[in-house]
């Protein structure tokens, strides 16, 4: 899977005072098709950075490990189930309450989530 950042949609500067669209990342899937995704946000868990993406027009959320370099970035699949569970809980606690009702979440993904647990 390859990733391209659409720089036409945002200045990529937090707190900017001009109007712009959401950050967009295009994922190129194994079959060669591109999937346009809005960047929900970047967040850190145990000193590792992650990114949450929402495909435009879809109610799914994709979570990836995120590594940024001087000349670009990589999105890395989270292969370990335990790591994915921890990252999912962190995403849920940081972003779900703040998102619009446009997004739906798979209850099975968060069935073990307890709001009193700390990450």
C-alpha positions as CSV (number, residue, x, y, z in Angstrom):
1,X,0.0,0.0,0.0
2,X,1.4,3.4,-0.9
3,X,0.3,6.8,0.5
4,X,0.2,10.2,-0.9
5,X,-0.6,13.4,1.0
6,X,-2.9,15.9,-0.8
7,X,-1.2,19.2,0.2
8,X,-3.8,21.2,-1.7
9,X,-6.3,20.8,1.2
10,X,-4.5,22.2,4.1
11,X,-1.5,24.3,5.1
12,X,-0.7,21.6,7.7
13,X,-0.2,24.3,10.4
14,X,-2.3,24.0,13.5
15,X,-4.1,27.2,14.6
16,X,-4.0,28.8,11.1
17,X,-6.5,31.6,10.7
18,X,-7.7,30.9,7.2
19,X,-10.4,28.7,5.8
20,X,-9.3,25.3,4.4
21,X,-10.6,21.8,3.9
22,X,-9.8,18.8,6.0
23,X,-6.4,17.1,5.6
24,X,-6.8,14.3,3.0
25,X,-4.6,11.2,2.4
26,X,-5.0,9.0,-0.6
27,X,-4.4,5.3,0.1
28,X,-3.5,3.2,-3.0
29,X,-5.0,-0.2,-2.4
30,X,-3.5,-3.5,-3.6
31,X,-5.8,-3.5,-6.7
32,X,-4.5,-0.1,-7.7
33,X,-7.6,1.9,-6.7
34,X,-7.2,5.0,-4.6
35,X,-9.2,5.5,-1.4
36,X,-9.6,9.2,-0.3
37,X,-9.4,9.4,3.5
38,X,-9.9,12.4,5.9
39,X,-7.3,12.6,8.6
40,X,-9.1,12.5,11.9
41,X,-6.0,13.1,13.9
42,X,-2.6,12.0,15.0
43,X,-2.0,10.7,18.5
44,X,0.6,9.0,20.6
45,X,0.5,5.8,22.6
46,X,3.6,4.7,24.5
47,X,5.9,7.0,22.6
48,X,4.7,5.7,19.2
49,X,2.7,8.0,16.9
50,X,-0.5,6.8,15.2
51,X,-3.0,8.2,12.7
52,X,-6.7,7.8,12.4
53,X,-8.2,8.0,8.9
54,X,-11.9,8.0,7.8
55,X,-12.6,7.1,4.1
56,X,-14.7,9.9,2.6
57,X,-18.3,8.9,2.3
58,X,-17.8,5.8,4.5
59,X,-18.4,5.2,8.2
60,X,-15.2,3.2,8.9
61,X,-12.1,4.4,10.7
62,X,-8.6,3.1,9.8
63,X,-5.8,3.2,12.4
64,X,-2.1,3.0,11.3
65,X,1.3,3.5,12.9
66,X,2.6,6.8,11.6
67,X,6.2,7.7,10.9
68,X,7.2,11.1,9.6
69,X,10.4,11.9,7.8
70,X,12.0,15.0,6.4
71,X,10.8,14.1,2.9
72,X,7.5,12.3,3.7
73,X,5.8,9.8,5.9
74,X,4.9,6.1,6.2
75,X,1.7,4.5,7.3
76,X,2.4,1.1,8.8
77,X,-0.3,-1.6,9.4
78,X,-0.8,-2.6,13.0
79,X,-0.3,-6.4,12.9
80,X,-0.3,-7.2,16.6
81,X,-3.8,-7.7,18.1
82,X,-2.7,-6.4,21.5
83,X,-1.2,-3.3,20.1
84,X,-4.3,-2.7,17.9
85,X,-6.6,-3.1,21.0
86,X,-4.6,-0.5,23.0
87,X,-4.5,1.9,20.0
88,X,-8.2,1.5,19.4
89,X,-9.0,2.3,23.1
90,X,-6.7,5.4,22.9
91,X,-8.4,6.5,19.7
92,X,-11.9,6.0,21.2
93,X,-11.1,8.0,24.4
94,X,-9.4,10.8,22.5
95,X,-11.6,11.3,19.4
96,X,-14.9,9.5,19.4
97,X,-16.7,11.9,21.7
98,X,-15.4,14.8,19.7
99,X,-16.4,13.6,16.2
100,X,-19.5,14.5,14.3
101,X,-22.4,12.0,14.4
102,X,-21.5,11.2,10.7
103,X,-19.1,8.5,11.8
104,X,-20.3,5.1,13.2
105,X,-18.1,2.8,15.1
106,X,-18.2,-1.0,15.3
107,X,-19.3,-1.9,18.8
108,X,-17.4,-5.1,18.8
109,X,-14.1,-3.2,18.4
110,X,-14.7,-1.4,21.7
111,X,-16.7,-4.1,23.6
112,X,-13.9,-4.4,26.1
113,X,-13.5,-0.7,26.5
114,X,-14.1,0.6,30.1
115,X,-14.2,4.4,30.4
116,X,-12.6,4.1,33.8
117,X,-9.5,2.3,32.4
118,X,-6.5,4.5,31.7
119,X,-4.3,4.0,28.7
